[in-house]
Amino acid sequence: MKKSLFTLSGTFLLAALAACSGGGEQEASDSSSDGGSSGEEVTIRLHHWYNEEQDNWDDVIASFEEAHPNINVESVTPENNDANETMQQIDLAAASGDQLDVIMVNDASNYAQRVSQGMFEPLNSYIDEAGFNYDEEYRVDTAVDGERYALPGKYNMHFVMMNQDKLDENNLELPTDWTWNEFMDYADQLSEGEGANKMYGTYFHTWIDYVKLAAFNQPENSNLVKDDGTTSNIDSEKIRQSLEIRQRGHEDGSAVPYDNTISQELSYRDQFFNQSAATILTGSWMISEAGGIDGSPSPFNVSFAPYPKAEEGDPVTTPAGADFLSVYSGSQNKEAAFEFIRWYTTEGIQEQGRYLPAYKNADLQEVVDNLVQASAAPDKVDTESLINVLETSEAAPLNIPPTYISEAEDAYMSETDAFLLGEQDLETTIENADQKVQEIIDNNAE
């Protein structure tokens, strides 16, 4: 195994993107010239952003190479382990003609953008040749217009972490299926105390996720732009419901005030484990920290409940995402690269013991046990409730946002910030944000 570190800057990003777009389609149709399945020894490059030692990548790659002696893997990762910077550096490497084989992408937006540029090899034929049913194997569907350009590795899903001791004190059952109204009822009942020592029922962080709560896990129109790609989704039932949830938390005092969150730059981890909030809406990245953070054991028992539903009759559904593992369309080692991503997304990620796999056939008990053992106090974590949430939560369809989604998010959040700070009412917020987002959509129309 070899290692490389990215040291390039982003000054030529626009040129890189143009270069990636031009010729990408032709490259994608070129046949692979590698010997991954023919016995010829090849070296593939794996571009990602993770810390190789801390996240056990050295061991994973060594295991793959032992099982595939004809394929060597060179890990290429930036010094600062920044995912978005990694994508910029990959664009530059592609424009410069550097060797690219396996590319890991951190979110649906970056993935969709580079699919449109022709950067990634279409994988449907590879999947057919490998002889597996994608839908039976993976939780997250990576298809764009019917073609898959990636296999999902790490699975990102959402749930509620709960202070089980406080549930017990208040004679509240651990929810296994609940609505947003019920979630806020719990938050109200769990709130106690006054002033600086108050424990709030819940905490909403500053991310965009927390101002589209009820829309986030919907099967359709789950983002700020409707699935038709031409219409703002702001003036909709679920976005309105999302802001009403936030409004209720402010009015009844069950959620940490937003002005405190931004003025004090609060951390959601600290809010929960310091017992400033009895529950937090978070996700699978917190499993390995569920027993405490920064080496400090949790002072209370931690349990898990599913992401709340918008309506009573809805299924238990979680917003879902993944790390996308793609094969570069210009790679000379496509067969070997696909062999690696298939192995990693099924066997390798389980051996790694650091992430929740998107692979449906993973041993959840073993995965959870490995993740929880990494926390400061594994005995404080209710793994039974966690596994129940993982098994019963259906992944919402992957939303592939338009390339200008960050502009729409900024416009929306400028209005929701004013709303959450009490500077304007709900209707004004919806009206202003809807107009701004629609203008952005229209300005980006082809």
NUVEXZA-129490 format. One record per atom (N, C-alpha, C): x, z, y. Coordinates in steps of 0.2 Angstrom, whole numbers, padded with zeros to 4 digits, always signed. Layout:
N
XZY
...
***
This chain:
446
+0004+0000-0006
+0000+0000+0000
+0004+0000+0006
+0003-0004+0011
+0006-0004+0017
+0002-0002+0023
+0005+0000+0028
+0001+0003+0034
+0003-0001+0040
-0002-0002+0045
-0001-0005+0051
-0005-0001+0056
-0002-0001+0063
-0006+0002+0068
-0007-0003+0073
-0013-0004+0076
-0015-0008+0082
-0012-0005+0088
-0009-0009+0092
-0006-0007+0098
-0008-0012+0104
-0012-0017+0102
-0014-0022+0107
-0019-0019+0113
-0019-0022+0119
-0024-0020+0124
-0030-0025+0124
-0035-0023+0128
-0041-0027+0128
-0041-0032+0133
-0036-0034+0136
-0036-0039+0142
-0038-0046+0141
-0038-0048+0134
-0040-0055+0133
-0046-0055+0129
-0050-0050+0129
-0056-0049+0125
-0061-0055+0126
-0062-0058+0132
-0067-0063+0132
-0064-0070+0129
-0058-0071+0130
-0055-0077+0127
-0055-0076+0119
-0054-0070+0117
-0054-0068+0110
-0061-0070+0107
-0066-0067+0110
-0073-0068+0108
-0075-0076+0108
-0072-0080+0113
-0074-0087+0113
-0070-0090+0107
-0064-0088+0105
-0060-0091+0100
-0064-0089+0093
-0066-0083+0093
-0070-0081+0087
-0076-0085+0085
-0079-0087+0091
-0086-0091+0091
-0084-0098+0089
-0079-0101+0092
-0077-0108+0090
-0074-0109+0084
-0077-0113+0079
-0074-0114+0073
-0076-0109+0068
-0079-0104+0069
-0081-0099+0065
-0085-0102+0059
-0090-0106+0061
-0094-0109+0056
-0091-0113+0050
-0086-0117+0053
-0082-0121+0048
-0078-0117+0044
-0075-0111+0047
-0071-0107+0043
-0075-0104+0037
-0081-0102+0039
-0085-0098+0034
-0087-0103+0028
-0086-0109+0029
-0088-0114+0023
-0082-0116+0019
-0076-0114+0022
-0070-0115+0018
-0070-0111+0012
-0068-0114+0006
-0067-0111+0000
-0061-0106+0000
-0062-0101-0003
-0057-0096-0003
-0051-0098-0007
-0045-0097-0005
-0039-0099-0008
-0035-0094-0011
-0038-0088-0012
-0034-0082-0014
-0035-0082-0022
-0030-0077-0025
-0030-0077-0032
-0033-0070-0034
-0038-0067-0030
-0040-0061-0032
-0043-0060-0039
-0047-0065-0041
-0049-0065-0048
-0046-0069-0053
-0040-0073-0051
-0037-0077-0055
-0030-0074-0058
-0028-0068-0055
-0022-0065-0058
-0016-0066-0053
-0017-0070-0048
-0011-0071-0043
-0011-0065-0039
-0005-0063-0037
-0005-0057-0033
-0006-0059-0026
-0010-0055-0022
-0011-0056-0015
-0011-0049-0012
-0010-0050-0005
-0011-0044-0001
-0016-0045+0004
-0021-0040+0004
-0026-0041+0009
-0026-0035+0015
-0028-0037+0020
-0028-0032+0026
-0035-0029+0027
-0035-0022+0027
-0041-0019+0029
-0041-0016+0036
-0045-0019+0040
-0045-0016+0047
-0051-0011+0048
-0049-0005+0050
-0054+0000+0051
-0051+0005+0056
-0055+0010+0058
-0053+0015+0063
-0052+0022+0061
-0052+0023+0054
-0052+0030+0052
-0045+0032+0051
-0044+0039+0051
-0037+0042+0050
-0036+0042+0043
-0031+0038+0041
-0029+0037+0034
-0028+0043+0030
-0025+0048+0032
-0023+0054+0029
-0029+0059+0029
-0032+0060+0034
-0038+0065+0035
-0044+0063+0031
-0045+0056+0031
-0051+0054+0027
-0049+0051+0020
-0043+0052+0018
-0042+0051+0011
-0041+0043+0009
-0040+0039+0015
-0039+0032+0013
-0033+0030+0009
-0028+0034+0010
-0022+0033+0006
-0023+0033-0002
-0027+0039-0003
-0029+0040-0010
-0034+0034-0013
-0038+0032-0008
-0043+0027-0010
-0040+0020-0012
-0035+0019-0007
-0032+0012-0008
-0027+0012-0014
-0024+0018-0015
-0020+0019-0021
-0024+0018-0028
-0030+0021-0028
-0034+0020-0033
-0036+0013-0035
-0038+0010-0029
-0040+0003-0030
-0034-0002-0033
-0029-0001-0030
-0023-0005-0032
-0021-0003-0039
-0022+0003-0041
-0021+0004-0049
-0025+0001-0053
-0032+0000-0051
-0037-0003-0055
-0037-0011-0054
-0033-0013-0049
-0033-0020-0047
-0026-0022-0046
-0021-0022-0051
-0014-0023-0049
-0012-0029-0046
-0017-0034-0046
-0015-0041-0043
-0017-0041-0035
-0020-0035-0033
-0022-0035-0026
-0019-0029-0022
-0015-0030-0017
-0012-0025-0013
-0016-0025-0007
-0017-0019-0004
-0021-0017+0002
-0016-0014+0007
-0016-0018+0013
-0013-0015+0019
-0018-0013+0024
-0018-0006+0025
-0022-0003+0030
-0020-0004+0037
-0025-0006+0041
-0023-0007+0048
-0028-0003+0052
-0025+0002+0056
-0030+0006+0060
-0027+0008+0066
-0030+0009+0072
-0027+0011+0078
-0025+0018+0078
-0021+0019+0083
-0018+0026+0083
-0023+0031+0085
-0028+0029+0089
-0033+0034+0092
-0039+0034+0088
-0040+0030+0083
-0045+0030+0078
-0052+0029+0082
-0052+0025+0087
-0058+0023+0091
-0061+0017+0088
-0068+0018+0086
-0071+0012+0082
-0072+0006+0087
-0074+0007+0093
-0076+0002+0098
-0069-0002+0100
-0064+0002+0101
-0058-0001+0103
-0055-0005+0097
-0056-0003+0091
-0054-0006+0085
-0058-0013+0085
-0064-0014+0087
-0067-0020+0087
-0064-0025+0092
-0062-0022+0097
-0059-0026+0102
-0053-0029+0100
-0049-0025+0096
-0042-0027+0094
-0043-0032+0088
-0048-0031+0084
-0050-0036+0079
-0051-0043+0082
-0055-0043+0087
-0057-0049+0091
-0050-0053+0093
-0046-0049+0096
-0039-0051+0098
-0035-0054+0093
-0035-0050+0087
-0031-0052+0081
-0034-0059+0079
-0041-0060+0079
-0044-0066+0076
-0042-0072+0081
-0042-0071+0087
-0040-0076+0092
-0033-0078+0092
-0029-0073+0090
-0021-0074+0089
-0019-0077+0083
-0024-0078+0078
-0023-0081+0071
-0019-0076+0067
-0020-0069+0068
-0017-0064+0064
-0021-0064+0057
-0018-0061+0052
-0021-0061+0046
-0027-0056+0046
-0033-0058+0044
-0039-0053+0044
-0042-0055+0037
-0044-0049+0033
-0047-0050+0027
-0053-0046+0026
-0053-0040+0026
-0058-0035+0026
-0059-0032+0033
-0065-0032+0036
-0066-0029+0043
-0072-0024+0042
-0071-0018+0044
-0076-0013+0044
-0079-0013+0051
-0085-0013+0052
-0089-0013+0058
-0093-0006+0059
-0093-0003+0065
-0096+0003+0065
-0104+0004+0067
-0107-0002+0069
-0114-0001+0070
-0117-0008+0070
-0124-0008+0070
-0127-0015+0070
-0126-0019+0075
-0125-0017+0081
-0124-0021+0087
-0118-0025+0087
-0112-0021+0085
-0106-0025+0084
-0106-0030+0078
-0110-0028+0073
-0110-0032+0067
-0114-0038+0069
-0120-0038+0072
-0124-0044+0074
-0120-0048+0078
-0117-0045+0083
-0113-0050+0088
-0108-0054+0085
-0105-0051+0080
-0099-0055+0077
-0102-0060+0071
-0108-0058+0069
-0111-0063+0064
-0113-0069+0068
-0115-0068+0074
-0117-0074+0078
-0111-0078+0080
-0106-0075+0080
-0099-0079+0082
-0096-0082+0076
-0099-0081+0070
-0096-0084+0064
-0090-0081+0062
-0089-0074+0063
-0083-0071+0061
-0083-0069+0054
-0089-0068+0051
-0090-0065+0044
-0092-0070+0039
-0089-0070+0033
-0091-0074+0028
-0098-0072+0025
-0102-0077+0024
-0109-0076+0021
-0108-0074+0014
-0111-0068+0012
-0110-0065+0005
-0115-0066+0000
-0121-0070+0001
-0126-0070-0004
-0123-0074-0010
-0119-0079-0009
-0117-0082-0015
-0112-0078-0019
-0108-0073-0016
-0104-0069-0019
-0108-0063-0023
-0113-0061-0020
-0117-0056-0023
-0121-0059-0029
-0123-0065-0029
-0126-0069-0035
-0121-0069-0040
-0115-0071-0038
-0110-0072-0043
-0108-0065-0047
-0108-0060-0043
-0106-0054-0045
-0112-0051-0050
-0118-0053-0049
-0123-0052-0054
-0126-0045-0052
-0127-0043-0046
-0131-0037-0045
-0136-0038-0040
-0142-0034-0040
-0147-0035-0036
-0146-0030-0030
-0145-0033-0024
-0143-0029-0018
-0148-0024-0017
-0154-0025-0017
-0159-0020-0015
-0160-0014-0019
-0158-0015-0026
-0158-0010-0030
-0151-0006-0030
-0146-0008-0026
-0140-0005-0026
-0138-0001-0019
-0141-0004-0014
-0139-0001-0007
-0145+0001-0003
-0145+0006+0001
-0150+0009+0005
-0151+0005+0011
-0146+0002+0014
-0146-0002+0020
-0146-0009+0019
-0151-0013+0022
-0151-0020+0021
-0147-0023+0027
-0141-0027+0025
-0137-0030+0031
-0139-0037+0032
-0145-0039+0030
-0146-0046+0031
-0148-0048+0038
-0145-0054+0040
-0147-0057+0046
-0150-0064+0045
-0156-0065+0046
-0159-0071+0045
-0159-0073+0038
-0159-0068+0033
-0159-0069+0026
-0152-0069+0023
-0147-0069+0027
-0140-0070+0024
-0137-0063+0025
-0134-0060+0020
-0130-0054+0021
-0122-0056+0022
-0120-0052+0027
-0113-0053+0029
-0109-0047+0028
-0111-0042+0025
-0108-0036+0024
-0111-0032+0018
-0107-0028+0015
-0110-0022+0011
-0109-0016+0014
-0114-0011+0014
-0114-0005+0018
-0109+0000+0014
-0105+0004+0018
-0101+0009+0015
-0104+0016+0016
-0102+0019+0022
-0104+0026+0024
-0112+0025+0026
-0116+0029+0024
-0123+0029+0025
-0124+0034+0031
-0127+0032+0036
-0129+0037+0042
-0137+0037+0042
-0139+0043+0041
-0146+0045+0041
-0147+0051+0045
-0153+0052+0047
-0155+0058+0051
-0159+0063+0048
-0159+0069+0050
-0163+0075+0047
-0162+0080+0052
-0166+0086+0051
-0166+0092+0055
-0162+0097+0051
-0157+0100+0055
-0153+0106+0052
-0157+0112+0055
-0158+0117+0051
-0162+0123+0053
-0158+0129+0051
-0159+0134+0056
-0157+0141+0055
-0162+0144+0050
-0160+0145+0043
-0165+0147+0038
-0166+0154+0040
-0162+0158+0042
-0163+0165+0043
-0169+0166+0048
-0169+0162+0054
-0174+0162+0059
-0181+0160+0056
-0181+0155+0051
-0187+0153+0048
-0190+0159+0044
-0185+0163+0041
-0187+0168+0037
-0190+0174+0041
-0187+0175+0047
-0189+0181+0051
-0196+0179+0054
-0197+0173+0055
-0204+0171+0058
-0209+0169+0053
-0207+0170+0046
-0212+0168+0041
-0214+0161+0041
-0209+0157+0042
-0211+0149+0043
-0208+0146+0036
-0212+0142+0033
-0209+0138+0027
-0204+0133+0030
-0200+0131+0025
-0195+0125+0027
-0199+0119+0025
-0200+0115+0031
-0204+0109+0030
-0201+0104+0025
-0205+0100+0022
-0203+0095+0017
-0206+0088+0020
-0211+0089+0024
-0214+0083+0027
-0218+0085+0033
-0216+0083+0039
-0219+0085+0045
-0219+0080+0051
-0224+0081+0055
-0225+0077+0061
-0221+0079+0067
-0221+0075+0072
-0217+0078+0078
-0221+0084+0081
-0228+0084+0081
-0232+0089+0084
-0230+0096+0080
-0229+0095+0073
-0227+0101+0069
-0220+0103+0071
-0216+0098+0072
-0209+0100+0074
-0209+0104+0080
-0212+0102+0085
-0212+0105+0091
-0216+0112+0091
-0221+0113+0086
-0224+0119+0085
-0219+0124+0082
-0215+0122+0078
-0209+0126+0075
-0205+0128+0081
-0203+0123+0085
-0198+0125+0090
-0201+0130+0095
-0207+0130+0096
-0210+0135+0100
-0210+0142+0097
-0212+0142+0091
-0212+0148+0087
-0205+0151+0086
-0200+0147+0086
-0193+0149+0085
-0189+0151+0091
-0192+0150+0097
-0189+0152+0103
-0190+0159+0104
-0184+0162+0106
-0185+0170+0108
-0180+0172+0113
-0181+0177+0116
-0177+0180+0122
-0178+0176+0128
-0174+0178+0133
-0174+0175+0140
-0167+0175+0142
-0166+0171+0148
-0160+0170+0151
-0154+0167+0147
-0148+0169+0149
-0142+0167+0146
-0142+0168+0138
-0146+0173+0136
-0146+0175+0129
-0151+0172+0125
-0155+0167+0128
-0161+0165+0125
-0159+0160+0119
-0163+0160+0113
-0162+0155+0108
-0168+0151+0109
-0167+0144+0110
-0172+0139+0110
-0174+0137+0103
-0179+0134+0103
-0182+0132+0096
-0178+0126+0094
-0176+0121+0099
-0172+0115+0097
-0168+0113+0103
-0164+0108+0102
-0159+0105+0107
-0159+0098+0106
-0160+0094+0111
-0160+0087+0112
-0153+0085+0115
-0149+0081+0112
-0143+0079+0115
-0144+0073+0120
-0139+0071+0123
-0139+0066+0128
-0139+0059+0126
-0139+0058+0119
-0139+0051+0117
-0145+0047+0118
-0145+0041+0117
-0151+0036+0118
-0156+0038+0112
-0154+0040+0107
-0158+0042+0101
-0164+0047+0103
-0162+0052+0108
-0166+0057+0109
-0171+0055+0115
-0171+0049+0117
-0177+0047+0121
-0181+0041+0118
-0180+0040+0112
-0184+0036+0108
-0186+0039+0101
-0187+0045+0101
-0187+0049+0095
-0193+0046+0090
-0199+0045+0093
-0204+0043+0088
-0204+0036+0086
-0200+0032+0090
-0199+0025+0089
-0194+0024+0084
-0189+0028+0084
-0182+0027+0081
-0183+0026+0073
-0188+0028+0070
-0188+0028+0063
-0194+0023+0061
-0197+0019+0065
-0202+0015+0064
-0200+0008+0060
-0204+0006+0056
-0202+0000+0052
-0202-0007+0057
-0206-0006+0062
-0206-0012+0067
-0205-0009+0074
-0202-0013+0078
-0201-0012+0086
-0199-0005+0086
-0193-0003+0083
-0190+0003+0084
-0185+0004+0089
-0184-0001+0093
-0179-0001+0099
-0182-0002+0105
-0178-0003+0111
-0181-0004+0117
-0183-0011+0118
-0181-0016+0114
-0183-0023+0115
-0187-0024+0108
-0193-0027+0109
-0197-0028+0103
-0194-0033+0098
-0196-0033+0092
-0193-0037+0087
-0193-0044+0089
-0198-0046+0093
-0199-0053+0095
-0193-0056+0099
-0189-0051+0102
-0183-0052+0106
-0184-0055+0113
-0191-0055+0115
-0193-0057+0121
-0197-0052+0126
-0198-0046+0123
-0203-0042+0126
-0200-0035+0126
-0201-0032+0132
-0199-0024+0132
-0203-0020+0128
-0201-0015+0125
-0204-0011+0121
-0206-0004+0124
-0204-0004+0131
-0204+0003+0134
-0212+0005+0135
-0216+0001+0137
-0223+0003+0138
-0227+0002+0131
-0225+0007+0127
-0228+0007+0120
-0229+0014+0118
-0234+0014+0113
-0236+0021+0110
-0230+0025+0108
-0226+0022+0105
-0220+0027+0102
-0215+0029+0107
-0213+0024+0111
-0209+0026+0117
-0212+0032+0121
-0218+0031+0123
-0222+0035+0127
-0222+0042+0123
-0224+0042+0117
-0224+0048+0113
-0217+0052+0113
-0212+0048+0113
-0205+0051+0113
-0204+0055+0119
-0206+0052+0125
-0205+0056+0131
-0210+0061+0132
-0216+0061+0129
-0220+0067+0128
-0217+0072+0124
-0214+0071+0119
-0210+0076+0115
-0206+0080+0120
-0202+0076+0123
-0197+0079+0128
-0200+0083+0133
-0206+0081+0136
-0209+0084+0141
-0212+0091+0138
-0215+0091+0132
-0217+0097+0130
-0212+0102+0129
-0206+0100+0126
-0200+0105+0126
-0198+0108+0132
-0199+0104+0137
-0197+0107+0144
-0202+0111+0147
-0209+0109+0146
-0214+0113+0149
-0215+0120+0145
-0215+0120+0138
-0216+0126+0135
-0210+0130+0134
-0204+0128+0136
-0198+0131+0135
-0195+0132+0128
-0197+0127+0124
-0194+0127+0117
-0188+0123+0116
-0186+0119+0121
-0180+0115+0120
-0175+0117+0126
-0169+0117+0124
-0164+0118+0129
-0165+0113+0135
-0165+0116+0141
-0166+0112+0147
-0161+0106+0148
-0163+0100+0150
-0159+0095+0150
-0154+0096+0156
-0156+0099+0161
-0151+0100+0167
-0145+0104+0164
-0147+0109+0160
-0141+0113+0157
-0137+0109+0152
-0140+0104+0149
-0136+0100+0144
-0131+0096+0148
-0133+0093+0153
-0128+0088+0157
-0124+0092+0161
-0126+0097+0165
-0122+0101+0170
-0116+0105+0166
-0118+0107+0160
-0113+0112+0156
-0110+0108+0151
-0111+0101+0150
-0109+0097+0145
-0109+0100+0138
-0115+0102+0136
-0116+0106+0130
-0115+0102+0124
-0112+0105+0119
-0111+0102+0113
-0116+0104+0108
-0119+0099+0104
-0124+0101+0100
-0122+0105+0094
-0116+0104+0092
-0113+0109+0086
-0113+0116+0089
-0110+0117+0095
-0110+0124+0097
-0117+0127+0099
-0122+0123+0101
-0128+0125+0102
-0131+0128+0096
-0130+0125+0090
-0133+0127+0084
-0129+0133+0081
-0123+0132+0080
-0119+0137+0077
-0118+0144+0081
-0119+0143+0088
-0118+0149+0092
-0125+0152+0093
-0130+0149+0089
-0137+0152+0089
-0141+0151+0096
-0139+0146+0100
-0143+0145+0106
-0149+0140+0105
-0149+0137+0099
-0154+0133+0097
-0155+0134+0089
-0162+0135+0087
-0163+0137+0080
-0163+0130+0076
-0164+0125+0079
-0164+0118+0075
-0160+0113+0079
-0158+0108+0076
-0155+0102+0079
-0157+0096+0075
-0159+0091+0079
-0160+0084+0076
-0153+0081+0075
-0150+0080+0069
-0144+0077+0069
-0144+0072+0063
-0138+0071+0060
-0138+0067+0054
-0132+0068+0049
-0131+0064+0044
-0127+0065+0038
-0120+0066+0040
-0118+0064+0046
-0111+0066+0048
-0109+0073+0048
-0115+0077+0049
-0114+0084+0049
-0114+0088+0043
-0115+0085+0037
-0115+0088+0031
-0109+0092+0029
-0103+0089+0031
-0097+0092+0029
-0095+0098+0034
-0099+0099+0039
-0099+0104+0044
-0105+0109+0044
-0109+0108+0039
-0115+0112+0039
-0114+0120+0038
-0108+0121+0035
-0106+0128+0034
-0102+0132+0039
-0102+0128+0045
-0098+0131+0051
-0093+0125+0053
-0091+0127+0060
-0087+0122+0063
-0080+0125+0065
-0075+0121+0066
-0069+0124+0069
-0066+0129+0064
-0067+0129+0058
-0065+0134+0054
-0068+0141+0054
-0074+0141+0058
-0078+0147+0058
-0084+0147+0054
-0085+0151+0049
-0091+0151+0045
-0097+0152+0049
-0102+0148+0047
-0109+0149+0050
-0111+0156+0049
-0114+0159+0055
-0116+0166+0054
-0123+0167+0051
-0126+0161+0049
-0133+0161+0046
-0133+0156+0041
-0138+0156+0037
-0139+0151+0032
-0142+0145+0035
-0140+0139+0032
-0142+0133+0035
-0146+0129+0030
-0152+0126+0032
-0156+0122+0028
-0158+0116+0031
-0161+0111+0027
-0162+0105+0030
-0170+0103+0029
-0172+0099+0034
-0179+0096+0034
-0179+0089+0036
-0183+0085+0034
-0183+0078+0035
-0184+0076+0043
-0182+0070+0045
-0184+0068+0051
-0191+0068+0052
-0194+0070+0058
-0201+0071+0059
-0205+0064+0059
-0211+0064+0057
-0215+0057+0057
-0219+0057+0064
-0221+0051+0066
-0225+0050+0072
-0232+0052+0071
-0234+0050+0065
-0242+0051+0063
-0242+0054+0056
-0248+0058+0055
-0249+0061+0049
-0248+0057+0043
-0251+0051+0043
-0251+0047+0037
-0244+0043+0036
-0240+0043+0040
-0233+0039+0039
-0229+0042+0034
-0225+0037+0031
-0220+0040+0025
-0215+0044+0029
-0211+0047+0025
-0205+0051+0027
-0200+0046+0028
-0198+0044+0034
-0193+0039+0035
-0188+0041+0040
-0182+0039+0039
-0176+0041+0043
-0173+0035+0046
-0171+0035+0053
-0167+0030+0056
-0161+0030+0052
-0158+0024+0050
-0153+0023+0046
-0148+0018+0049
-0142+0019+0047
-0136+0014+0049
-0131+0015+0044
-0125+0011+0045
-0120+0011+0040
-0113+0009+0043
-0108+0010+0040
-0102+0006+0041
-0103+0000+0037
-0102-0006+0041
-0102-0013+0038
-0095-0015+0035
-0095-0017+0029
-0088-0020+0027
-0089-0027+0025
-0086-0031+0029
-0087-0038+0029
-0080-0042+0027
-0081-0048+0025
-0075-0052+0024
-0074-0057+0029
-0068-0057+0032
-0067-0062+0038
-0068-0069+0035
-0072-0073+0039
-0073-0080+0038
-0067-0084+0037
-0062-0083+0041
-0055-0086+0040
-0050-0084+0036
-0052-0079+0032
-0047-0076+0027
-0045-0081+0022
-0039-0080+0020
-0036-0084+0014
-0037-0081+0007
-0040-0075+0008
-0041-0070+0002
-0048-0068+0001
-0053-0072+0002
-0060-0070+0002
-0062-0067-0005
-0060-0070-0010
-0062-0067-0017
-0059-0060-0018
-0053-0059-0016
-0050-0052-0016
-0053-0047-0011
-0054-0050-0005
-0058-0045+0000
-0065-0043-0003
-0068-0048-0005
-0075-0046-0008
-0074-0041-0014
-0069-0042-0018
-0068-0037-0024
-0067-0030-0021
-0063-0030-0016
-0062-0023-0013
-0068-0020-0010
-0072-0024-0006
-0078-0021-0003
-0083-0019-0008
-0084-0023-0013
-0089-0021-0018
-0086-0014-0022
-0080-0014-0023
-0077-0008-0027
-0078-0002-0022
-0076-0003-0016
-0076+0003-0011
-0083+0006-0010
-0088+0001-0009
-0095+0003-0007
-0098+0006-0013
-0095+0006-0019
-0099+0009-0025
-0094+0014-0028
-0088+0013-0030
-0084+0018-0033
-0079+0022-0028
-0076+0018-0024
-0071+0021-0020
-0074+0026-0015
-0079+0025-0012
-0082+0029-0007
-0084+0036-0010
-0086+0036-0017
-0087+0042-0020
-0081+0046-0022
-0076+0042-0024
-0069+0045-0025
-0066+0048-0019
-0068+0045-0013
-0065+0047-0007
-0068+0054-0005
-0074+0056-0006
-0077+0062-0005
-0078+0064+0002
-0078+0059+0007
-0078+0061+0014
-0085+0059+0017
-0088+0054+0014
-0094+0052+0017
-0100+0051+0012
-0106+0051+0015
-0112+0050+0011
-0113+0042+0010
-0113+0040+0004
-0113+0033+0002
-0120+0030+0003
-0120+0023+0005
-0126+0019+0005
-0128+0017-0002
-0123+0018-0006
-0124+0016-0013
-0130+0020-0017
-0135+0017-0019
-0141+0021-0022
-0139+0024-0028
-0134+0022-0032
-0133+0025-0039
-0127+0030-0038
-0125+0032-0033
-0121+0037-0032
-0124+0044-0035
-0119+0048-0037
-0122+0055-0040
-0122+0059-0034
-0129+0060-0031
-0130+0064-0025
-0127+0071-0025
-0128+0074-0031
-0126+0081-0032
-0119+0082-0031
-0115+0077-0034
-0108+0077-0034
-0106+0076-0027
-0109+0071-0024
-0107+0069-0017
-0108+0075-0012
-0114+0078-0012
-0116+0083-0008
-0111+0089-0009
-0110+0091-0015
-0105+0096-0017
-0098+0095-0014
-0096+0089-0014
-0089+0088-0012
-0089+0088-0004
-0095+0086-0001
-0095+0086+0006
-0096+0093+0009
-0100+0097+0006
-0101+0104+0008
-0095+0108+0007
-0091+0107+0002
-0085+0111+0000
-0080+0110+0006
-0081+0105+0010
-0076+0104+0015
-0078+0109+0021
-0084+0112+0021
-0086+0116+0027
-0083+0123+0027
-0084+0126+0032
-0081+0133+0033
-0084+0138+0028
-0090+0137+0026
-0093+0142+0022
-0099+0139+0018
-0096+0136+0012
-0101+0132+0008
-0107+0136+0005
-0106+0142+0005
-0111+0147+0002
-0117+0148+0007
-0116+0146+0013
-0121+0146+0018
-0126+0140+0018
-0124+0135+0014
-0128+0129+0015
-0133+0128+0009
-0139+0127+0011
-0144+0126+0006
-0144+0119+0003
-0140+0117-0002
-0139+0110-0004
-0145+0108-0008
-0149+0112-0010
-0156+0110-0013
-0160+0106-0008
-0161+0109-0002
-0165+0106+0003
-0162+0100+0005
-0155+0100+0006
-0152+0094+0008
-0153+0088+0003
-0152+0089-0003
-0153+0084-0008
-0160+0082-0008
-0165+0086-0007
-0172+0084-0007
-0173+0079-0001
-0170+0081+0005
-0171+0077+0011
-0168+0070+0009
-0162+0070+0006
-0158+0063+0005
-0162+0059+0000
-0166+0062-0005
-0169+0059-0010
-0176+0056-0008
-0179+0060-0003
-0186+0058-0001
-0187+0054+0005
-0181+0054+0009
-0181+0050+0015
-0180+0043+0014
-0185+0039+0016
-0184+0032+0015
-0180+0029+0022
-0175+0025+0020
-0172+0022+0026
-0176+0017+0030
-0177+0018+0036
-0180+0013+0040
-0176+0006+0040
-0180+0001+0041
-0176-0006+0041
-0171-0006+0047
-0166-0009+0045
-0160-0009+0050
-0162-0014+0056
-0162-0011+0062
-0163-0015+0068
-0157-0018+0071
-0157-0025+0071
-0152-0028+0074
-0153-0030+0081
-0150-0026+0086
-0152-0027+0093
-0149-0033+0096
-0152-0035+0102
-0149-0041+0105
-0142-0039+0108
-0138-0044+0110
-0131-0042+0112
-0131-0038+0119
-0136-0039+0122
-0137-0035+0129
-0140-0028+0128
-0140-0026+0123
-0144-0019+0122
-0141-0014+0126
-0135-0013+0127
-0132-0008+0130
-0134-0008+0138
-0135-0014+0140
-0138-0015+0147
-0145-0012+0148
-0149-0014+0143
-0156-0011+0142
-0156-0004+0142
-0151-0001+0138
-0151+0006+0137
-0149+0010+0143
-0144+0007+0147
-0142+0010+0153
-0148+0010+0158
-0152+0005+0158
-0157+0004+0163
-0163+0009+0161
-0164+0010+0155
-0169+0015+0152
-0167+0022+0153
-0161+0023+0152
-0159+0030+0152
-0158+0032+0160
-0157+0028+0164
-0157+0030+0171
-0164+0032+0174
-0169+0029+0171
-0176+0032+0172
-0177+0038+0168
-0175+0039+0162
-0177+0045+0158
-0173+0051+0161
-0167+0049+0163
-0163+0055+0166
-0167+0058+0172
-0170+0054+0176
-0174+0056+0182
-0180+0060+0180
-0183+0057+0174
-0189+0061+0171
-0187+0067+0169
-0182+0068+0165
-0180+0074+0162
-0177+0079+0167
-0175+0077+0172
-0173+0082+0178
-0179+0083+0182
-0185+0081+0181
-0191+0083+0185
-0191+0079+0191
-0188+0073+0192
-0187+0069+0198
-0193+0064+0199
-0196+0062+0193
-0202+0058+0193
-0206+0059+0187
-0212+0057+0187
-0217+0058+0182
-0216+0053+0176
-0220+0054+0171
-0220+0050+0165
-0222+0043+0166
-0227+0042+0170
-0230+0035+0171
-0225+0031+0175
-0222+0035+0180
-0217+0031+0185
-0211+0029+0180
-0209+0034+0176
-0203+0032+0172
-0205+0026+0167
-0210+0026+0164
-0212+0021+0160
-0213+0014+0163
-0216+0014+0169
-0217+0008+0173
-0210+0005+0176
-0206+0010+0178
-0199+0007+0181
-0195+0005+0175
-0195+0009+0170
-0190+0007+0164
-0192+0000+0161
-0199-0001+0160
-0202-0007+0157
-0200-0013+0161
-0201-0012+0168
-0199-0018+0172
-0192-0019+0172
-0187-0014+0172
-0180-0016+0172
-0178-0019+0166
-0181-0016+0160
-0179-0019+0153
-0181-0026+0153
-0187-0028+0155
-0190-0034+0154
-0186-0039+0159
-0183-0037+0164
-0179-0041+0169
-0173-0043+0165
-0170-0038+0162
-0164-0039+0158
-0165-0044+0152
-0170-0043+0149
-0172-0048+0143
-0173-0055+0146
-0176-0056+0152
-0177-0062+0155
-0171-0065+0157
-0167-0061+0160
-0160-0064+0163
-0155-0066+0157
-0157-0063+0151
-0152-0065+0145
-0155-0070+0141
-0161-0073+0143
-0165-0078+0139
-0161-0084+0139
-0161-0088+0133
-0157-0094+0133
-0161-0100+0136
***
